[in-house]
Amino acid sequence: MILEVRDLTVCYGAATIIDGLALDIPRGGVTAIIGPNGCGKSTFLRAAAGLIPHKRGNIILDGQDAASLKHREIARKLAVLPQTPVAPDGLTVRDLVGRGRHPHQTWLRQDSKEDRAAVEEVMELTQVAGFAERPLERLSGGQRQRAWIAMVLAQDTPLVFLDEPTTYLDLSHCIEVLSLVRRLADETGRTVVMVLHDLNLAARFSDRLVVMKDGEVQAVGAPAEVLSEQLLCDVFSLPAVVTEDPVAGGPMIVPR
């Protein structure tokens, strides 16, 4: 397992958002976390990444207790793309991607030949090299999200967290970004954990689903094993038919 979480409890003030959650993430592939709004999906990602404190629990990251690691050591094992990343006005794609190299740099070693080569490689991989000198604000939604993913990849970590990477994107750009995520996991061997709202996109682009409700894990497994009419009713209060996706062959959800 690349990530092992035991008895994770996260509170915001007096409110318990996640209560005693346990979850293992196997190495490789794409895992999508799904669940109704407010169930703790994004909170889990942030807590597992050490971005917010947790009240109780243990997080084992790539075989090491995360509590014993310094921030730079964690940043060499885990890269996180938040829901709404923000960059300064005028920042170019190349400069943004270069920021992903910070965990590998020191005061004496900055912007090395290795860093520049890594930036070029991930820009080619994510197909943003053609507009590397363009400011982010001049990109389409799909192009901008690919640039952010390139920055995460430049961090060169075995584990990547993507928190709702398709937020505010239209359907064509959603497919574009998730196809990229799928290809990166397959071709680079990285482990990707992402939060998604669209159940059909989660089923199509993921190897594994984690279903959450009220801060707890309700089901874990392959999309075809997890997505059932009963689960959709119990977790999402959604009367629906689960049929076969005529294109991808996996499960497809049709609301009644």
C-alpha positions as protocol buffer text, in pm:
chain_id: "A"
residue {
  index: 1
  type: MET
  ca { x: 0 y: 0 z: 0 }
}
residue {
  index: 2
  type: ILE
  ca { x: 125 y: 347 z: -83 }
}
residue {
  index: 3
  type: LEU
  ca { x: -112 y: 506 z: 172 }
}
residue {
  index: 4
  type: GLU
  ca { x: -253 y: 354 z: 491 }
}
residue {
  index: 5
  type: VAL
  ca { x: -493 y: 552 z: 706 }
}
residue {
  index: 6
  type: ARG
  ca { x: -603 y: 424 z: 1046 }
}
residue {
  index: 7
  type: ASP
  ca { x: -868 y: 568 z: 1281 }
}
residue {
  index: 8
  type: LEU
  ca { x: -857 y: 911 z: 1117 }
}
residue {
  index: 9
  type: THR
  ca { x: -1074 y: 1165 z: 1298 }
}
residue {
  index: 10
  type: VAL
  ca { x: -1099 y: 1527 z: 1183 }
}
residue {
  index: 11
  type: CYS
  ca { x: -1300 y: 1800 z: 1354 }
}
residue {
  index: 12
  type: TYR
  ca { x: -1388 y: 2156 z: 1261 }
}
residue {
  index: 13
  type: GLY
  ca { x: -1454 y: 2317 z: 1596 }
}
residue {
  index: 14
  type: ALA
  ca { x: -1713 y: 2105 z: 1776 }
}
residue {
  index: 15
  type: ALA
  ca { x: -1824 y: 1933 z: 1454 }
}
residue {
  index: 16
  type: THR
  ca { x: -1672 y: 1593 z: 1369 }
}
residue {
  index: 17
  type: ILE
  ca { x: -1632 y: 1570 z: 992 }
}
residue {
  index: 18
  type: ILE
  ca { x: -1447 y: 1237 z: 973 }
}
residue {
  index: 19
  type: ASP
  ca { x: -1482 y: 982 z: 1250 }
}
residue {
  index: 20
  type: GLY
  ca { x: -1247 y: 685 z: 1279 }
}
residue {
  index: 21
  type: LEU
  ca { x: -1191 y: 641 z: 905 }
}
residue {
  index: 22
  type: ALA
  ca { x: -969 y: 355 z: 787 }
}
residue {
  index: 23
  type: LEU
  ca { x: -857 y: 322 z: 425 }
}
residue {
  index: 24
  type: ASP
  ca { x: -576 y: 162 z: 225 }
}
residue {
  index: 25
  type: ILE
  ca { x: -471 y: 293 z: -116 }
}
residue {
  index: 26
  type: PRO
  ca { x: -279 y: 36 z: -325 }
}
residue {
  index: 27
  type: ARG
  ca { x: 19 y: 141 z: -530 }
}
residue {
  index: 28
  type: GLY
  ca { x: -58 y: 232 z: -892 }
}
residue {
  index: 29
  type: GLY
  ca { x: -376 y: 314 z: -1082 }
}
residue {
  index: 30
  type: VAL
  ca { x: -653 y: 566 z: -1025 }
}
residue {
  index: 31
  type: THR
  ca { x: -875 y: 572 z: -716 }
}
residue {
  index: 32
  type: ALA
  ca { x: -1178 y: 803 z: -714 }
}
residue {
  index: 33
  type: ILE
  ca { x: -1345 y: 913 z: -392 }
}
residue {
  index: 34
  type: ILE
  ca { x: -1716 y: 976 z: -438 }
}
residue {
  index: 35
  type: GLY
  ca { x: -2000 y: 1067 z: -206 }
}
residue {
  index: 36
  type: PRO
  ca { x: -2265 y: 1332 z: -143 }
}
residue {
  index: 37
  type: ASN
  ca { x: -2174 y: 1694 z: -76 }
}
residue {
  index: 38
  type: GLY
  ca { x: -2034 y: 1754 z: 271 }
}
residue {
  index: 39
  type: CYS
  ca { x: -1948 y: 1390 z: 338 }
}
residue {
  index: 40
  type: GLY
  ca { x: -1578 y: 1460 z: 403 }
}
residue {
  index: 41
  type: LYS
  ca { x: -1413 y: 1372 z: 71 }
}
residue {
  index: 42
  type: SER
  ca { x: -1198 y: 1683 z: 38 }
}
residue {
  index: 43
  type: THR
  ca { x: -1139 y: 1695 z: 413 }
}
residue {
  index: 44
  type: PHE
  ca { x: -997 y: 1343 z: 394 }
}
residue {
  index: 45
  type: LEU
  ca { x: -754 y: 1442 z: 117 }
}
residue {
  index: 46
  type: ARG
  ca { x: -637 y: 1751 z: 303 }
}
residue {
  index: 47
  type: ALA
  ca { x: -592 y: 1563 z: 630 }
}
residue {
  index: 48
  type: ALA
  ca { x: -411 y: 1271 z: 464 }
}
residue {
  index: 49
  type: ALA
  ca { x: -177 y: 1521 z: 297 }
}
residue {
  index: 50
  type: GLY
  ca { x: -107 y: 1699 z: 626 }
}
residue {
  index: 51
  type: LEU
  ca { x: -263 y: 2024 z: 508 }
}
residue {
  index: 52
  type: ILE
  ca { x: -506 y: 2034 z: 802 }
}
residue {
  index: 53
  type: PRO
  ca { x: -464 y: 1883 z: 1149 }
}
residue {
  index: 54
  type: HIS
  ca { x: -644 y: 1568 z: 1259 }
}
residue {
  index: 55
  type: LYS
  ca { x: -765 y: 1494 z: 1609 }
}
residue {
  index: 56
  type: ARG
  ca { x: -675 y: 1126 z: 1605 }
}
residue {
  index: 57
  type: GLY
  ca { x: -530 y: 862 z: 1376 }
}
residue {
  index: 58
  type: ASN
  ca { x: -222 y: 742 z: 1191 }
}
residue {
  index: 59
  type: ILE
  ca { x: -120 y: 810 z: 832 }
}
residue {
  index: 60
  type: ILE
  ca { x: 144 y: 585 z: 676 }
}
residue {
  index: 61
  type: LEU
  ca { x: 279 y: 739 z: 358 }
}
residue {
  index: 62
  type: ASP
  ca { x: 484 y: 515 z: 130 }
}
residue {
  index: 63
  type: GLY
  ca { x: 582 y: 299 z: 427 }
}
residue {
  index: 64
  type: GLN
  ca { x: 667 y: 583 z: 667 }
}
residue {
  index: 65
  type: ASP
  ca { x: 468 y: 745 z: 946 }
}
residue {
  index: 66
  type: ALA
  ca { x: 376 y: 1088 z: 807 }
}
residue {
  index: 67
  type: ALA
  ca { x: 398 y: 1236 z: 1157 }
}
residue {
  index: 68
  type: SER
  ca { x: 772 y: 1167 z: 1159 }
}
residue {
  index: 69
  type: LEU
  ca { x: 835 y: 1337 z: 823 }
}
residue {
  index: 70
  type: LYS
  ca { x: 925 y: 1698 z: 757 }
}
residue {
  index: 71
  type: HIS
  ca { x: 713 y: 1900 z: 514 }
}
residue {
  index: 72
  type: ARG
  ca { x: 979 y: 1877 z: 241 }
}
residue {
  index: 73
  type: GLU
  ca { x: 999 y: 1498 z: 283 }
}
residue {
  index: 74
  type: ILE
  ca { x: 621 y: 1469 z: 249 }
}
residue {
  index: 75
  type: ALA
  ca { x: 632 y: 1693 z: -59 }
}
residue {
  index: 76
  type: ARG
  ca { x: 872 y: 1446 z: -222 }
}
residue {
  index: 77
  type: LYS
  ca { x: 625 y: 1163 z: -169 }
}
residue {
  index: 78
  type: LEU
  ca { x: 289 y: 1332 z: -222 }
}
residue {
  index: 79
  type: ALA
  ca { x: 172 y: 1612 z: -453 }
}
residue {
  index: 80
  type: VAL
  ca { x: -165 y: 1781 z: -404 }
}
residue {
  index: 81
  type: LEU
  ca { x: -375 y: 1983 z: -648 }
}
residue {
  index: 82
  type: PRO
  ca { x: -651 y: 2164 z: -452 }
}
residue {
  index: 83
  type: GLN
  ca { x: -1000 y: 2241 z: -579 }
}
residue {
  index: 84
  type: THR
  ca { x: -937 y: 2602 z: -675 }
}
residue {
  index: 85
  type: PRO
  ca { x: -562 y: 2664 z: -714 }
}
residue {
  index: 86
  type: VAL
  ca { x: -456 y: 3027 z: -741 }
}
residue {
  index: 87
  type: ALA
  ca { x: -159 y: 3176 z: -925 }
}
residue {
  index: 88
  type: PRO
  ca { x: -34 y: 3537 z: -951 }
}
residue {
  index: 89
  type: ASP
  ca { x: -146 y: 3735 z: -1256 }
}
residue {
  index: 90
  type: GLY
  ca { x: 93 y: 3707 z: -1548 }
}
residue {
  index: 91
  type: LEU
  ca { x: 247 y: 3378 z: -1437 }
}
residue {
  index: 92
  type: THR
  ca { x: 336 y: 3173 z: -1744 }
}
residue {
  index: 93
  type: VAL
  ca { x: 279 y: 2802 z: -1783 }
}
residue {
  index: 94
  type: ARG
  ca { x: 654 y: 2735 z: -1771 }
}
residue {
  index: 95
  type: ASP
  ca { x: 692 y: 2933 z: -1447 }
}
residue {
  index: 96
  type: LEU
  ca { x: 395 y: 2754 z: -1291 }
}
residue {
  index: 97
  type: VAL
  ca { x: 527 y: 2410 z: -1380 }
}
residue {
  index: 98
  type: GLY
  ca { x: 869 y: 2508 z: -1249 }
}
residue {
  index: 99
  type: ARG
  ca { x: 719 y: 2570 z: -906 }
}
residue {
  index: 100
  type: GLY
  ca { x: 660 y: 2198 z: -878 }
}
residue {
  index: 101
  type: ARG
  ca { x: 1036 y: 2150 z: -847 }
}
residue {
  index: 102
  type: HIS
  ca { x: 1065 y: 2343 z: -517 }
}
residue {
  index: 103
  type: PRO
  ca { x: 1071 y: 2032 z: -290 }
}
residue {
  index: 104
  type: HIS
  ca { x: 1383 y: 1913 z: -476 }
}
residue {
  index: 105
  type: GLN
  ca { x: 1566 y: 2244 z: -453 }
}
residue {
  index: 106
  type: THR
  ca { x: 1779 y: 2402 z: -180 }
}
residue {
  index: 107
  type: TRP
  ca { x: 1932 y: 2745 z: -124 }
}
residue {
  index: 108
  type: LEU
  ca { x: 2246 y: 2620 z: -296 }
}
residue {
  index: 109
  type: ARG
  ca { x: 2071 y: 2427 z: -574 }
}
residue {
  index: 110
  type: GLN
  ca { x: 1793 y: 2609 z: -754 }
}
residue {
  index: 111
  type: ASP
  ca { x: 1670 y: 2578 z: -1111 }
}
residue {
  index: 112
  type: SER
  ca { x: 1931 y: 2320 z: -1204 }
}
residue {
  index: 113
  type: LYS
  ca { x: 1974 y: 2143 z: -1536 }
}
residue {
  index: 114
  type: GLU
  ca { x: 1779 y: 1849 z: -1388 }
}
residue {
  index: 115
  type: ASP
  ca { x: 1493 y: 2080 z: -1287 }
}
residue {
  index: 116
  type: ARG
  ca { x: 1469 y: 2234 z: -1633 }
}
residue {
  index: 117
  type: ALA
  ca { x: 1472 y: 1890 z: -1795 }
}
residue {
  index: 118
  type: ALA
  ca { x: 1195 y: 1770 z: -1562 }
}
residue {
  index: 119
  type: VAL
  ca { x: 982 y: 2074 z: -1645 }
}
residue {
  index: 120
  type: GLU
  ca { x: 1023 y: 2019 z: -2019 }
}
residue {
  index: 121
  type: GLU
  ca { x: 939 y: 1651 z: -1984 }
}
residue {
  index: 122
  type: VAL
  ca { x: 611 y: 1700 z: -1798 }
}
residue {
  index: 123
  type: MET
  ca { x: 504 y: 1986 z: -2025 }
}
residue {
  index: 124
  type: GLU
  ca { x: 543 y: 1752 z: -2322 }
}
residue {
  index: 125
  type: LEU
  ca { x: 365 y: 1474 z: -2134 }
}
residue {
  index: 126
  type: THR
  ca { x: 66 y: 1694 z: -2052 }
}
residue {
  index: 127
  type: GLN
  ca { x: 69 y: 1864 z: -2393 }
}
residue {
  index: 128
  type: VAL
  ca { x: 116 y: 2219 z: -2263 }
}
residue {
  index: 129
  type: ALA
  ca { x: 461 y: 2281 z: -2415 }
}
residue {
  index: 130
  type: GLY
  ca { x: 303 y: 2457 z: -2713 }
}
residue {
  index: 131
  type: PHE
  ca { x: 186 y: 2745 z: -2493 }
}
residue {
  index: 132
  type: ALA
  ca { x: 460 y: 2735 z: -2228 }
}
residue {
  index: 133
  type: GLU
  ca { x: 520 y: 3112 z: -2245 }
}
residue {
  index: 134
  type: ARG
  ca { x: 154 y: 3206 z: -2230 }
}
residue {
  index: 135
  type: PRO
  ca { x: 5 y: 3349 z: -1905 }
}
residue {
  index: 136
  type: LEU
  ca { x: -239 y: 3119 z: -1729 }
}
residue {
  index: 137
  type: GLU
  ca { x: -525 y: 3369 z: -1755 }
}
residue {
  index: 138
  type: ARG
  ca { x: -509 y: 3344 z: -2136 }
}
residue {
  index: 139
  type: LEU
  ca { x: -573 y: 2968 z: -2139 }
}
residue {
  index: 140
  type: SER
  ca { x: -897 y: 2776 z: -2173 }
}
residue {
  index: 141
  type: GLY
  ca { x: -1025 y: 2589 z: -1870 }
}
residue {
  index: 142
  type: GLY
  ca { x: -894 y: 2256 z: -1995 }
}
residue {
  index: 143
  type: GLN
  ca { x: -554 y: 2401 z: -2087 }
}
residue {
  index: 144
  type: ARG
  ca { x: -523 y: 2568 z: -1748 }
}
residue {
  index: 145
  type: GLN
  ca { x: -605 y: 2249 z: -1563 }
}
residue {
  index: 146
  type: ARG
  ca { x: -350 y: 2057 z: -1770 }
}
residue {
  index: 147
  type: ALA
  ca { x: -90 y: 2317 z: -1671 }
}
residue {
  index: 148
  type: TRP
  ca { x: -170 y: 2270 z: -1303 }
}
residue {
  index: 149
  type: ILE
  ca { x: -145 y: 1893 z: -1342 }
}
residue {
  index: 150
  type: ALA
  ca { x: 193 y: 1943 z: -1512 }
}
residue {
  index: 151
  type: MET
  ca { x: 308 y: 2138 z: -1206 }
}
residue {
  index: 152
  type: VAL
  ca { x: 200 y: 1852 z: -980 }
}
residue {
  index: 153
  type: LEU
  ca { x: 384 y: 1601 z: -1199 }
}
residue {
  index: 154
  type: ALA
  ca { x: 698 y: 1815 z: -1194 }
}
residue {
  index: 155
  type: GLN
  ca { x: 704 y: 1754 z: -819 }
}
residue {
  index: 156
  type: ASP
  ca { x: 792 y: 1395 z: -915 }
}
residue {
  index: 157
  type: THR
  ca { x: 607 y: 1212 z: -638 }
}
residue {
  index: 158
  type: PRO
  ca { x: 478 y: 853 z: -647 }
}
residue {
  index: 159
  type: LEU
  ca { x: 139 y: 964 z: -508 }
}
residue {
  index: 160
  type: VAL
  ca { x: -83 y: 1244 z: -645 }
}
residue {
  index: 161
  type: PHE
  ca { x: -399 y: 1388 z: -487 }
}
residue {
  index: 162
  type: LEU
  ca { x: -641 y: 1573 z: -717 }
}
residue {
  index: 163
  type: ASP
  ca { x: -927 y: 1744 z: -538 }
}
residue {
  index: 164
  type: GLU
  ca { x: -1214 y: 1782 z: -786 }
}
residue {
  index: 165
  type: PRO
  ca { x: -990 y: 1838 z: -1091 }
}
residue {
  index: 166
  type: THR
  ca { x: -1290 y: 1893 z: -1319 }
}
residue {
  index: 167
  type: THR
  ca { x: -1458 y: 2168 z: -1117 }
}
residue {
  index: 168
  type: TYR
  ca { x: -1598 y: 2447 z: -1340 }
}
residue {
  index: 169
  type: LEU
  ca { x: -1507 y: 2258 z: -1659 }
}
residue {
  index: 170
  type: ASP
  ca { x: -1757 y: 2178 z: -1931 }
}
residue {
  index: 171
  type: LEU
  ca { x: -1803 y: 1815 z: -2033 }
}
residue {
  index: 172
  type: SER
  ca { x: -1550 y: 1816 z: -2317 }
}
residue {
  index: 173
  type: HIS
  ca { x: -1281 y: 1963 z: -2092 }
}
residue {
  index: 174
  type: CYS
  ca { x: -1373 y: 1715 z: -1816 }
}
residue {
  index: 175
  type: ILE
  ca { x: -1310 y: 1429 z: -2058 }
}
residue {
  index: 176
  type: GLU
  ca { x: -986 y: 1593 z: -2172 }
}
residue {
  index: 177
  type: VAL
  ca { x: -850 y: 1627 z: -1816 }
}
residue {
  index: 178
  type: LEU
  ca { x: -961 y: 1284 z: -1694 }
}
residue {
  index: 179
  type: SER
  ca { x: -823 y: 1116 z: -2007 }
}
residue {
  index: 180
  type: LEU
  ca { x: -491 y: 1282 z: -1925 }
}
residue {
  index: 181
  type: VAL
  ca { x: -509 y: 1158 z: -1564 }
}
residue {
  index: 182
  type: ARG
  ca { x: -585 y: 806 z: -1684 }
}
residue {
  index: 183
  type: ARG
  ca { x: -296 y: 811 z: -1932 }
}
residue {
  index: 184
  type: LEU
  ca { x: -51 y: 947 z: -1676 }
}
residue {
  index: 185
  type: ALA
  ca { x: -134 y: 675 z: -1427 }
}
residue {
  index: 186
  type: ASP
  ca { x: -97 y: 408 z: -1694 }
}
residue {
  index: 187
  type: GLU
  ca { x: 223 y: 542 z: -1850 }
}
residue {
  index: 188
  type: THR
  ca { x: 415 y: 679 z: -1552 }
}
residue {
  index: 189
  type: GLY
  ca { x: 311 y: 434 z: -1280 }
}
residue {
  index: 190
  type: ARG
  ca { x: 199 y: 709 z: -1045 }
}
residue {
  index: 191
  type: THR
  ca { x: -81 y: 647 z: -798 }
}
residue {
  index: 192
  type: VAL
  ca { x: -363 y: 899 z: -840 }
}
residue {
  index: 193
  type: VAL
  ca { x: -634 y: 962 z: -581 }
}
residue {
  index: 194
  type: MET
  ca { x: -900 y: 1209 z: -690 }
}
residue {
  index: 195
  type: VAL
  ca { x: -1228 y: 1343 z: -560 }
}
residue {
  index: 196
  type: LEU
  ca { x: -1503 y: 1350 z: -823 }
}
residue {
  index: 197
  type: HIS
  ca { x: -1871 y: 1442 z: -819 }
}
residue {
  index: 198
  type: ASP
  ca { x: -1977 y: 1290 z: -1150 }
}
residue {
  index: 199
  type: LEU
  ca { x: -2042 y: 923 z: -1080 }
}
residue {
  index: 200
  type: ASN
  ca { x: -2033 y: 814 z: -1443 }
}
residue {
  index: 201
  type: LEU
  ca { x: -1698 y: 984 z: -1503 }
}
residue {
  index: 202
  type: ALA
  ca { x: -1563 y: 829 z: -1183 }
}
residue {
  index: 203
  type: ALA
  ca { x: -1676 y: 486 z: -1300 }
}
residue {
  index: 204
  type: ARG
  ca { x: -1524 y: 526 z: -1645 }
}
residue {
  index: 205
  type: PHE
  ca { x: -1182 y: 666 z: -1553 }
}
residue {
  index: 206
  type: SER
  ca { x: -1105 y: 489 z: -1224 }
}
residue {
  index: 207
  type: ASP
  ca { x: -974 y: 148 z: -1130 }
}
residue {
  index: 208
  type: ARG
  ca { x: -1120 y: 172 z: -783 }
}
residue {
  index: 209
  type: LEU
  ca { x: -1393 y: 366 z: -606 }
}
residue {
  index: 210
  type: VAL
  ca { x: -1409 y: 474 z: -243 }
}
residue {
  index: 211
  type: VAL
  ca { x: -1765 y: 565 z: -143 }
}
residue {
  index: 212
  type: MET
  ca { x: -1805 y: 800 z: 155 }
}
residue {
  index: 213
  type: LYS
  ca { x: -2104 y: 918 z: 354 }
}
residue {
  index: 214
  type: ASP
  ca { x: -2110 y: 1121 z: 676 }
}
residue {
  index: 215
  type: GLY
  ca { x: -1733 y: 1098 z: 719 }
}
residue {
  index: 216
  type: GLU
  ca { x: -1719 y: 721 z: 689 }
}
residue {
  index: 217
  type: VAL
  ca { x: -1624 y: 478 z: 413 }
}
residue {
  index: 218
  type: GLN
  ca { x: -1929 y: 289 z: 289 }
}
residue {
  index: 219
  type: ALA
  ca { x: -1775 y: 78 z: 13 }
}
residue {
  index: 220
  type: VAL
  ca { x: -1443 y: 18 z: -162 }
}
residue {
  index: 221
  type: GLY
  ca { x: -1375 y: -174 z: -482 }
}
residue {
  index: 222
  type: ALA
  ca { x: -1386 y: -175 z: -860 }
}
residue {
  index: 223
  type: PRO
  ca { x: -1666 y: 38 z: -1010 }
}
residue {
  index: 224
  type: ALA
  ca { x: -1859 y: -267 z: -1129 }
}
residue {
  index: 225
  type: GLU
  ca { x: -1843 y: -418 z: -780 }
}
residue {
  index: 226
  type: VAL
  ca { x: -1937 y: -102 z: -591 }
}
residue {
  index: 227
  type: LEU
  ca { x: -2201 y: 77 z: -794 }
}
residue {
  index: 228
  type: SER
  ca { x: -2540 y: -82 z: -733 }
}
residue {
  index: 229
  type: GLU
  ca { x: -2892 y: 53 z: -731 }
}
residue {
  index: 230
  type: GLN
  ca { x: -2913 y: -11 z: -357 }
}
residue {
  index: 231
  type: LEU
  ca { x: -2590 y: 179 z: -283 }
}
residue {
  index: 232
  type: LEU
  ca { x: -2702 y: 475 z: -494 }
}
residue {
  index: 233
  type: CYS
  ca { x: -3027 y: 486 z: -301 }
}
residue {
  index: 234
  type: ASP
  ca { x: -2864 y: 445 z: 42 }
}
residue {
  index: 235
  type: VAL
  ca { x: -2570 y: 684 z: -6 }
}
residue {
  index: 236
  type: PHE
  ca { x: -2694 y: 940 z: -260 }
}
residue {
  index: 237
  type: SER
  ca { x: -3073 y: 909 z: -214 }
}
residue {
  index: 238
  type: LEU
  ca { x: -3076 y: 857 z: -590 }
}
residue {
  index: 239
  type: PRO
  ca { x: -3326 y: 619 z: -751 }
}
residue {
  index: 240
  type: ALA
  ca { x: -3138 y: 496 z: -1058 }
}
residue {
  index: 241
  type: VAL
  ca { x: -3071 y: 208 z: -1292 }
}
residue {
  index: 242
  type: VAL
  ca { x: -2716 y: 74 z: -1323 }
}
residue {
  index: 243
  type: THR
  ca { x: -2656 y: -53 z: -1674 }
}
residue {
  index: 244
  type: GLU
  ca { x: -2356 y: -118 z: -1898 }
}
residue {
  index: 245
  type: ASP
  ca { x: -2164 y: 172 z: -2048 }
}
residue {
  index: 246
  type: PRO
  ca { x: -2196 y: 112 z: -2426 }
}
residue {
  index: 247
  type: VAL
  ca { x: -1853 y: 266 z: -2489 }
}
residue {
  index: 248
  type: ALA
  ca { x: -1628 y: 173 z: -2196 }
}
residue {
  index: 249
  type: GLY
  ca { x: -1810 y: -142 z: -2089 }
}
residue {
  index: 250
  type: GLY
  ca { x: -1820 y: -55 z: -1719 }
}
residue {
  index: 251
  type: PRO
  ca { x: -2121 y: 48 z: -1512 }
}
residue {
  index: 252
  type: MET
  ca { x: -2329 y: 348 z: -1617 }
}
residue {
  index: 253
  type: ILE
  ca { x: -2585 y: 521 z: -1395 }
}
residue {
  index: 254
  type: VAL
  ca { x: -2918 y: 636 z: -1535 }
}
residue {
  index: 255
  type: PRO
  ca { x: -3136 y: 827 z: -1287 }
}
residue {
  index: 256
  type: ARG
  ca { x: -3498 y: 717 z: -1281 }
}
